């Protein structure tokens, strides 16, 4: 939960408000922040406030200091604290009676010896502190190069400057003990500063640096986890997880701390179940346990001569067979105690709430667009006979030569010069009446036209290409001839 001053929105990712990359003065976006719910309440009977305060330094490191000078302090104040040697600069994170509660939580004596606070930091102290913080990243690169030249098996993870820029603490991780005496001499010669080496564990390193876990959230050790309990591979075995180091290891390279979160629940559920090493003796043969469903109380057994076929038994049935075996008797068979477990189909709860397409839009097969070589395919589709292909039509259906096909309705018709002739329809065979005159684009002497036979051949060839019988107007032309 970040404060309003640390709202992101800049191009480089730096917060626009406090410019401290999340370490703001209100301390609401840091690790293990404490809300001072007693800030609006006054002390009863004129009681003096508690004179210890909590101060935060780099990477969430917090220490307790005594306010011996009775300085009026509030959360977010930058103060100069006692250090050895010199002084350090930190930010006040908690004051009042809640500091006493935090000290008891961390096994600190509320009225014991504590370092003191000198004063509130001046602008000069803040400038020196900021300049020292800017030197940390370049120094870390050089320090790693010097460690590699000396062939030391260690990793320098972080550098923290003291507030007065008089000392630098180098945090490193290593599997074994490292002799870094020559390394300290090289650091002092190159950086001209007092050097302090401090070894931290791999889990502490991950908590200082932070990161994103495999679950997609921030690391528990960098947000809320304070104590690092030991994690064993037995925790993964109890939860029936695959012993894959790549899946069980966290960002620190050690076993994930979250393996212990649900371990107690699994151990309680396993108390009512037989062991995985349980062996059952039946008349059909011996059976071994293959799988266990802890929370459903089911166990899968298979015969030694048929390991591929599993039988599902409840925990009560297994205990009953075990009781029979204790009497040195064999049970009848696993089939008599087997349970039928129906396969549960997952419930489909998908809803098209965002206006997305249907999930089954790719299930229907696509229609193939079969294009014939040559000619206009759209024109051929329009001229297909509604009765189907010629080879599939009934052959005994008589052809009516006087019928007229609605070619113009299907999007295909004769040429423009023959449009007027088709509008008049075919001429009856036994009729000698002349065609009506005054029709636009019609030749009254069409029957005597010497090019009539040529037009008939063209129409016949065109109809063959269209896979349909000849048009009726050709029959009318034959009647004229």
Residue pairs with C-beta under 8 A, 6 or more apart in sequence:
1 28
1 29
2 22
2 28
2 29
3 17
3 24
3 26
3 28
3 29
4 17
5 15
5 17
5 18
5 24
5 25
5 26
6 15
6 17
6 18
6 22
6 24
6 29
7 15
7 16
7 17
8 15
8 16
9 16
10 16
14 21
15 21
15 22
15 24
17 24
18 24
18 25
22 29
22 30
23 29
23 30
23 56
23 91
25 75
25 76
25 78
25 91
26 75
26 76
27 33
27 56
27 75
27 76
27 91
27 93
30 56
30 60
30 93
31 60
31 222
31 223
31 224
32 60
32 62
32 224
32 226
33 93
34 54
34 93
34 94
34 98
34 102
36 75
36 94
36 95
36 96
36 98
37 98
38 96
38 97
38 98
39 96
43 49
49 95
49 96
49 97
50 95
50 96
50 97
50 99
50 100
50 110
51 66
51 67
51 68
51 70
52 64
52 65
52 66
52 67
52 99
52 100
52 103
52 110
52 114
53 64
53 65
53 67
53 73
53 79
53 92
53 94
53 95
53 99
53 117
54 62
54 63
54 64
54 92
54 93
54 94
54 95
54 99
54 102
55 62
55 63
55 64
55 65
55 79
55 81
55 90
55 91
55 92
55 93
55 117
56 62
56 90
56 91
56 92
56 93
57 63
57 88
57 90
57 91
57 160
58 133
58 160
59 158
59 160
59 208
60 208
62 93
63 81
63 90
63 115
64 99
64 102
64 103
64 108
64 114
65 79
65 81
65 82
65 114
65 115
65 116
65 117
66 114
66 115
66 116
66 117
67 73
67 116
67 117
68 116
68 117
69 116
69 117
69 118
69 119
71 79
71 117
71 119
71 120
73 79
73 92
73 95
73 117
73 120
74 92
74 95
75 92
75 93
75 94
75 95
76 91
76 92
77 91
77 92
77 120
78 89
78 90
78 91
78 92
78 120
78 121
78 125
78 126
79 89
79 90
79 91
79 92
79 117
79 118
79 119
79 120
79 121
80 87
80 88
80 89
80 117
80 118
80 119
80 120
80 121
80 125
80 163
81 87
81 88
81 89
81 90
81 115
81 116
81 117
81 118
81 163
82 88
82 115
82 116
82 117
82 118
83 115
83 162
83 163
83 164
83 167
85 166
85 167
85 194
86 162
86 163
86 164
86 166
86 167
87 118
87 163
87 164
88 162
88 163
88 164
89 121
89 125
89 126
89 129
89 163
89 164
90 163
94 102
100 110
103 109
103 110
104 110
121 129
121 163
125 163
125 164
128 163
128 164
128 165
129 163
129 164
129 165
131 165
132 161
132 162
132 163
132 165
133 161
135 161
136 158
136 159
136 160
136 161
139 159
139 168
139 191
140 156
140 158
140 159
142 190
142 191
143 156
143 159
143 170
143 187
144 155
144 156
146 183
146 186
146 187
146 190
147 154
147 156
147 180
147 183
150 182
150 183
150 186
152 178
152 179
152 180
152 183
153 174
153 175
153 176
153 178
154 172
154 173
154 174
154 178
154 180
155 172
155 173
155 174
156 170
156 171
156 172
157 171
157 172
157 173
157 200
157 205
157 208
157 209
158 171
158 205
158 208
158 209
159 168
159 169
159 170
159 171
160 168
160 169
160 171
161 167
161 168
161 169
162 168
162 169
165 193
166 193
166 194
167 193
167 194
167 195
167 196
168 191
168 193
168 194
168 195
168 196
169 196
169 197
169 198
170 187
170 195
170 196
170 197
170 198
171 198
171 199
171 200
171 205
171 208
172 178
172 197
172 198
172 199
172 200
173 199
173 200
173 201
173 202
173 205
174 199
180 197
184 195
184 197
187 195
188 194
188 195
200 208
201 228
202 252
202 253
202 254
203 221
203 228
203 252
203 254
203 257
204 221
204 228
205 252
206 219
206 221
206 222
206 250
206 251
206 252
207 219
207 221
207 222
207 225
208 222
209 222
210 218
210 219
210 222
211 218
211 219
211 222
211 251
212 218
212 219
213 219
213 220
213 250
213 251
213 256
214 247
214 250
215 258
219 250
219 251
220 257
220 258
221 228
221 252
221 257
225 257
228 257
229 257
229 260
231 254
231 255
231 256
231 257
231 259
231 260
232 255
233 243
233 248
233 255
235 255
235 259
235 260
235 263
236 242
236 243
236 248
236 255
236 259
237 243
238 263
238 266
238 267
238 270
239 259
239 262
239 263
239 266
240 292
240 294
241 247
241 248
241 259
248 255
248 256
248 259
249 255
249 256
250 256
250 257
266 294
269 294
269 295
270 294
272 297
272 315
273 292
273 294
273 297
273 299
273 315
274 289
274 299
274 315
274 318
274 319
274 322
275 289
276 289
276 292
277 289
278 289
278 299
278 318
278 322
279 286
279 287
279 288
279 289
280 286
280 287
280 288
280 301
280 318
280 321
280 322
280 325
280 331
280 334
281 287
281 325
281 330
281 331
282 321
282 330
282 331
282 332
282 333
282 334
283 330
283 331
283 332
283 333
284 303
284 333
284 334
285 303
285 304
285 305
286 303
286 304
287 301
287 302
287 303
287 304
287 311
287 334
288 301
288 302
288 304
289 299
289 300
289 301
290 300
290 301
290 302
290 307
290 310
291 299
291 300
291 310
292 298
292 299
292 300
293 299
297 314
297 315
297 316
298 312
298 313
298 314
298 315
298 339
298 341
299 312
299 313
299 314
299 315
299 318
300 310
300 311
300 312
300 313
301 310
301 311
301 313
301 318
301 334
302 308
302 309
302 310
302 311
303 309
303 334
311 334
311 335
311 337
311 338
312 338
312 339
312 340
312 341
313 321
313 334
313 337
313 338
313 339
314 339
317 337
317 339
320 337
321 331
321 337
324 330
324 331
325 331
331 337
350 359
352 358
371 377
372 380
375 465
379 412
380 466
380 467
382 410
382 411
382 412
383 410
383 412
383 466
383 467
383 468
384 466
384 467
384 468
385 393
385 467
385 468
385 469
387 393
389 467
390 467
390 468
390 469
399 469
401 472
401 475
402 426
402 428
402 472
402 475
403 472
404 425
404 426
404 472
405 471
405 472
407 413
407 414
407 422
407 471
408 422
413 419
413 422
414 421
414 422
414 471
414 473
417 441
418 455
418 473
419 441
420 439
420 440
420 441
420 442
421 442
421 446
421 473
422 473
423 439
424 435
424 436
424 439
424 442
425 476
426 472
426 473
426 475
426 476
426 479
427 435
427 476
427 479
427 480
428 479
429 479
434 444
435 442
435 444
437 444
443 449
446 452
446 480
447 480
447 481
452 477
452 480
452 481
455 477
456 474
456 477
459 470
459 471
459 473
459 474
460 470
460 474
463 469
463 470
463 471
